[in-house]
Every structure is written in C-alpha cells, then in structure tokens.
Amino acid sequence: MAIADSLSSLPFIFPLALLGLLSIIPLIILYMLLPKPFKVSMPSVMFLMRVEESREKIYSSITKIVRDPLFIVQLFVLIMLAVAAAGPYILSYDTLSDKNTVIIIDGSASMQIGDRFAEAQRDAPRYLSQVNTVILAESTPVIIAENVSAADAERAIKGLSSKAVTADIGSSMATASSILSAKGGSVYVLSDFTAWDGLNPMEAKNLLGSGLDVTFVPYGTPTSNNLAIINGYLEKSNGTYNYYFMVRNYDTGVKSVYANVTTTLPNGSKLVYSPLTVSVQGDSVETFVFKNVRSGTTEIKLITSDAIESDNYAYISIPGTQSADVLYISDAGGTLPSEVALSLIPELTVTSIEEVPESLSMSYSFVVVNMGDHVLTSEEVDTLHTYVSNGGNLVFVAGKYLEAANQTVNLSKMLPARINSTVSSIDGTQIYAVGSDFTSDLDLNSVYMRTYLNAETRDLSATAYPVMTMEGVPIIAYGPYNNGTVFYFGLNDHSGEDAWNNFASFPAFPVFWIRIADYFAGIGDISEYNVKAGTIMTLSADTEILTPNGKTTTNRVLFDTVGVYTIGSKKIAVNMYNDKESNTVTERMTGLENANEGGELPTQYEIKTNIFYIFAILAALLMILELYLLRKRGDI
C-alpha cells in the first residue's frame, strides 16, 4: 500500500504502470549470466604474468554490460514503455476548465421579470471552459454557438435576448447531451425554473444519468406586478372584424390602465384611435373588444410599467382586399373536392379546363393539374415546364398520369419526388405529418390510402416532405424548380368505388387547400396571418424576412418575438398569449434547494497535458535501433 500511495502522487494517470520498470532487473541478470563471448589475445609467456582473478571477474562482468550497446538500447526500451504506459502528463493551471461545456440559457418570457435574463448573461461566462456550446432554450432548442472558445462564447451570450415563448428546457438538455456524448463534460442550465414545455428539467436531468455533470442555476423571485393580454381572437360580423382580447391582473388590487391602438393601413398610412380603458379586478380576467378592425396591421399596447413587457402588446393582421386567379386542369368530367375547396375561397377565382393549353398566362397565381385517364403529352408538359421556369407555381395531384412509365424528361425533372408506380393496399396505408405549416393542427391519423403512388425523396436540400407513409414514401412534397415552385399532392381525390383514399371526407381537406392557396397566392384563413409566439413556419427556399428585430434570410422561421413579421407581401402578427409565462407569482420548481445560486467557482483549474505519446515514439525508435544492432551483429 505504501508503494501504491507513493506512486499515486506522481504526475502519471496510471502510476502503478511504473512497476513495469522492475523488468529491468531480469534484463541485467540475463546479461550477467550469459555474457557475450569475446576474443582474447594469449601471450606465450602468460604463465609469467600475475593476474588478480577476483578483481578481474567483477570488473569484466560490469564493463561487458555497460559497454554493450544492445543492452543500453533494450534498457531504454523497457524504461520508455513503462513510462508511456503510466500516462505521464504536464500539470499546468488555467482560469478555464479543459472540460467541454454547454451553457443553456432560458430564453422564455418569464426571464424578462426584473433582471433575471441580464443576471444570467452576466453569470454565464463564469461557467465557460476551453470548448463551449451556447444554447438558447426557446420553444425549440436554438444552438447559438457550438464548440467555440470562451471569448467567442461570451460574445454570443452578450448578443442574446429573452423571447415571448415558453422554453422547452428538457429538449435543450437532450441537445446538450447529444453534443457532449463523445467526450462528456458539464452542462449549466440558467433559468428561473417557473414554467416550461416538455419534460420537467429535474426529470430530464435524471434521464441523462451520471455521464454528464448537470448544474442548475436558478434566478428570480415571484412578483405580483403584472398585467397581461393572455388571449385574443378575431370574429367577423357583417363583413367587418372585431377583436376580442382577455386581460389578466396577477396583482391582488384592481388595475386600471389605458390601451393605445394604432393601425397601419396597407398603403403605409397610420390611424391612431382614442385610447381604450382597461380595468381589471385583482387576480381576475376581463374580456375587452376593439370593433371594426381595419385592413393592415393593428397594435394594441397596455400603458403600464410591470414585470413583463411582451404581454402588454397585441398585434392584429388583416390582409387587404386581394384577389387571385387559379387555373384548374382536370379531365374528371365533374367538379372534384379540391376544386370545390378552392372555389369556396371568396378572393379566389377558379377557371376550369380539361387540357393543358398551348401557353399559360403568368397572371395565374398557381395552376392545379389533376388528371384521371388522360396522360400528359410532351407538348403539354413543355407548356407547364415553361410556366414554372418563368416563375409560376404548379400543383400536381396524384394520378396514374404521373407514373414513371408516363413521364417525359421535363415532367420527371419538375416533380419534387421520384415517382415510380401505383401501389394498392387492401388494409390501407396510414400517413403521418412530419411537421409543416400545411399540416399543423391537422389530424391525419384516421386518413388511410388504398391506392397511392410509390415514390422516393430527392436529394434536394430545399425540398420539403411534410407528409409521408410509415415506410417513408413521400405523399406531399414541394420545393423550388428553376424560378417557380412545384407542389406534389399525393392524395388523389377522385371519388367512386375506386377512390384512392378517404381524405376528401375529412374537415382537414378544405383547410389544407386553403393553406395551399395562402402559400401561393397569399389568400387564406385569417388565422394564417395571426399566430402565437413559438410557431415555426417552413418555407420552400431561403427568403428575406423582416422581423421585429430586423432583417434575416432563412427557410425556417421561428416566430419568437411579439410584433409583425413580413414575408414577401404577407404580414404576420405574432402575439405572446401565454398565461403560463405571464403568471409572475409562480414559484420555481421544487428540488432546487441545493442548486448553484451563482456561488464561488474555482479561480484556477488544473490542466493535465498528456505526453505519453512522446515516450511511445521514443520506444518505437529504440526498437528499430535494436533490430539494426541485432542484424549488424549477425543475430538475425
């Protein structure tokens, strides 16, 4: 035990491996017992010389070993191997740990209370190490910086701000675990721990196991100083919209404030209305109404100074009077459900024809092709190809005319999925939504397909596949093609005994076509223009978007800030509407009694730089030298 304790204090990761140095002893004994023969010149008068035999034997044994270069080489090979196996390191000290670190900062609306978010930004750099990842926990984890230096991570943290969402802290912790899965490391979660989506942070920590060092750093105390707009909706009456909004008072006493209302008309001019009076009893909710909301965007702002600013605003977007033309091409001989759904949209004018014309006007917002028995000729495909290439939008509804055997080269190029042949299933095939604005809030679990087109995804980064079968066959796909967009709708809606599926009988069917019209023509349900913070919209290509915080270019929009987002000509109003986040009197979750409250951290960390490879390389070189000596002596 004494030897082991002594070895453990040496600068080696595996000090007991130094016991391998004992192998030197048998090497020395071997050389002493079996010395290498050597030549001796024998004088003829040897019997006249006096030889001191005892001194000569000892001297000759030692000098033979020391002077033998092979022995020296083998001795150092054993030493180098033993030292390399022990894992030597150089110990130094640094203000940063050498562990990988992930910093998770809660970006939810409740972090706006007091200085919670600012304090988290101030404290976060204290937990940084030499390699860092920064995650902002929103409704989905947002990786701000990955595997960067402490300086870069600190700059990234300084540029963060809290959002108008509820944070999914559990998903952010799972993302951190994935990042640290290879080398391990430390995770620091900086949050008020009052509200969250998804898994409870404490349960998420337990699920991660002991492989990661997870530290919770809580902030803030409850306060009752908050008045919030927690919900709102539009109701159309006699051709005009009325906006109803609910205001909650989290204090115990009555609160009366004014609400300023301003509308920005489609032409850019502003209308300023007389302030509304908003009075709410203590710990209660009241509903108010703003009537005759004009087209454009309207801002309602509670004039109050309280805990959370984001929930003092409500934004309304009502598109101006628009009209769009749609060309519907089908040989069905009657009106199909998809055509009916489109014709019910007041702002949409649907023109129906049976064959593709020689040319297509670019005045059509989009063209729908929904053939039954008719197979598109090469001339018809070329017409459609020219229309899309010039910036048109084309929707193909599934049918046998899209089978691989019926495709021309241009048709194959345009389709966002690689379509093969028709497949039939007696029991029916179920579909599921992968995630898209087209499928959000739509129940597709009861939709079954008896017949569908077997297809494969294309290796195109800008192509989206929002609906697929359980086997991975794309049922809905869309993406850019040349200057236009091509949409593949794999749910054929021809009726009769041979109907391919039952989707047309569901309430979600017309909603889906309304969303297609809105996507291509900016015309659709008013709810498409008014969304809750935390909603995600997927676009077909990178698009320049004007957000409340400035311009950005992306193909995936996370609406996380209250205000108006402009995407092309479409203006989308984003509201917080979150009683859970606005509830400022909520206590933090239990189990944080021993959490780090921003306490003292080590001022210096021990940094162990491994140098075992130096000794391993030296051992290898010495082995090569040993082989050279053996060969030179004729032993091998």
KOLTOR-443171 format. One record per residue (C-alpha): x, y, z; residue in one letter. Coordinates in steps of 0.5 Angstrom, whole numbers, plus 500, padded with zeros to 3 digits. Example, Ala and Ser with C-alpha at 12.3 -4.5 7.8 and 13.67 -1.06 7.14 Angstrom:
! KOLTOR-443171
525491516a527498514s
END
This chain:
! KOLTOR-443171
500500500m506505502a509504495i502505491a501511495d508514493s506512486l500516486s503522488s507522482l505526475p502520472f495518470i496511471f502511476p502503478l505502471a511504473l512498477l514495470g521499471l522492475l523489468s530492468i532487474i532481470p535484464l541486468i541479471i541476464l547480461y551478467m550470467l550470459l556475457p557475450k564471448p569476446f577474443k583475448v590475446s594470449m601472450p606466450s609468457v602468460m605464466f610469468l604474469m601476475r593476475v589479480e583474479e578476484s578484482r578482474e572478475k567483478i570489473y569485467s562483468s560490469i564493464t561488459k554490461i556498460v560497454r555493450d550498446p545493445l544493453f543500453i538500448v534495451q534498458l532505455f526501451v524498458l524505461i520508455m515503455l514503463a513511463v509511457a504506460a504510466a501516462g505522464p503529464y505536465i501540470l499547469s494552471y489556468d483560469t479556465l477548465s479544460d472540460k467541454n462546457t455547455v451553457i444553457i440560458i433560459d430565454g423565456s418571457a419570465s426571464m424579463q422579470i427584474g434583472d433575471r436575464f441580465a444577471e444570467a448574462q453576467r454570470d454565464a462567463p464565470r462557468y466557461l471553459s476552454q471549449v464551450n457551446t451556448v444554447i438559448l432555451a426557447e420553445s425549441t433549443p437554439v444553438i448560438i455558438a458551438e465548440n468555441v473559445s471562452a472569448a467567442d462564447a462570451e461575445r455570443a452571450i452578450k448578444g442574447l435577449s429573452s424572448k416571448a416564449v416558454t422555454a423547453d429546458i428539457g430539450s435543451s439539456m438533451a441537446t447539450a447531452s448530444s453535444i457532450l456525448s463523445a468527451k463528456g463535460g459540464s452543463v450549466y442551466v441558468l433559469s428562473d425555473f418557474t415555467a417550462w414546456d416539455g420535460l421537467n428540468p429535474m427529471e431531464a437531469k436524472n435521465l441524463l445520468g451520471s455521465g454529465l455534470d449538470v448544475t442548475f443556477v436559479p434566478y429571481g423571486t416572485p412578484t405580483s406587479n404584472n398586468l398582461a394580455i393573456i389571449n386574444g382573437y378576431l371575430e368577423k361580424s357584418n363584414g368587419t373584424y372585432n378584436y377581443y382580448f383578455m387581460v389578467r391582473n396578477y396583483d391583489t389590488g385593482v389596476k386601471s390603465v390606458y391602452a393605446n391603439v395604432t393601425t398602420t394601413l396597407p399604404n403605410g399611413s397611420k391611424l391613432v385611436y383614442s386610448p381604451l380604458t382597461v380596468s381589472v380587479q385584483g387577481d382576475s381576468v377581464e375581456t375587452f373589445v376593439f371594434k372595426n379593426v381596419r386592414s393592415g397591422t394594429t398595435e394595442i399597448k397597455l400603458i403600464t410599467s410592470d414586470a414583463i413588457e412583452s405581454d403588454n402588447y397585442a398585434y393584429i394583422s388583417i390583409p388588405g383586400t386581395q384577389s388572385a387567379d388560379v387555373l385548375y386543370i382536370s379531366d375529371a368531368g366534374g368538380t373535385l373536392p380540391s376545386e370546391v375547397a379553392l372556389s370557397l375562398i372569397p378572394e380567389l377566382t378559379v378557372t377550370s379547363i380540361e387540358e393544358v393550354p399552349e401557353s400559360l399566363s403569369m397572372s395566375y398565382s398558381f396552377v393545379v394539375v389534377n388528371m385522371g385518365d389523361h397522360v400529359l403530352t410532351s408539349e403540355e409538360v413543356d408548357t408547364l415547365h416554361t411557366y414554372v421556369s419563369n417564376g410560376g407556382n405549380l401544384v401536381f395532385v397525385a394520379g397515374k399520369y405521374l407514374e414513372a412510365a408516363n413521365q417526360t424528362v421535364n416532368l421528372s425534373k420538376m417533381l420534388p419527389a422521385r415517383i415510381n409506380s402506383t401501390v395498392s394496400s387492402i388494409d390501408g396505409t397510414q400517413i403522419y405529419a413530419v412538421g410544417s405550416d401546412f400540417t400544423s394543428d391538422l389531425d392526419l391520424n385517421s387518414v388511410y390510403m388504399r392507393t398511392y404513388l410510391n415515391a422517394e425523396t430527392r437529395d435537395l436541401s431546399a425541398t420539404a417533405y411535411p407528410v410521409m408514410t410510416m415507410e418513409g414514402v413522401p406524400i406531400i413535397a414542395y420546393g423551388p424549381y428554377n424561378n418557381g415552385t413545384v408542389f406535389y400533393f400525393g392524396l388523390n381526391d377523385h371519388s368513387g369506388e376506386d377512391a385512393w383515400n378518405n382525406f377529402a371527407s375530413f375537415p382538415a381537407f379544405p383547411v389544407f387547400w386554404i393553406r396552399i392558396a395562402d402559401y402561393f397567393a397570400g390568401i387564406g384564413d385570418i389565423s394564418e396572419y396572427n400566430v402565437k410566439a413560439g410558432t415555427i414556419m418552414t419556407l421553400s427557400a431562403d427568404t429575406e424576412i423583416l422581424t421586429p429585431n431587424g432583417k434576416t435571411t432564412t428558410n425556417r422562421v421561429l416567431f419568438d418576439t412580439v410584433g410584426v414579421y414581414t415575409i414578402g408581401s405578407k405581414k404576420i402578427a405575433v403575440n405572447m398570449y402566455n398565462d404561464k409565463e406572465s404569471n409572475t407570482v409562480t414559485e420556482r420548482m422544488t428541489g433547487l435548495e442546493n443549487a448553485n446560486e452564483g456562488g464562488e467558483l475556483p479561481t484556477q483549474y489544474e490543466i494536465k497536458t498528456n506527454i505519454f506519446y513522447i515516450f512511446a515514440i522514443l521507445a519505438a525509435l529505440l526498438m528500431i535501433l535495437e533491430l539494427y544492432l542485432l542485425r549488424k552483430r549477425g544475431d538476426i
END
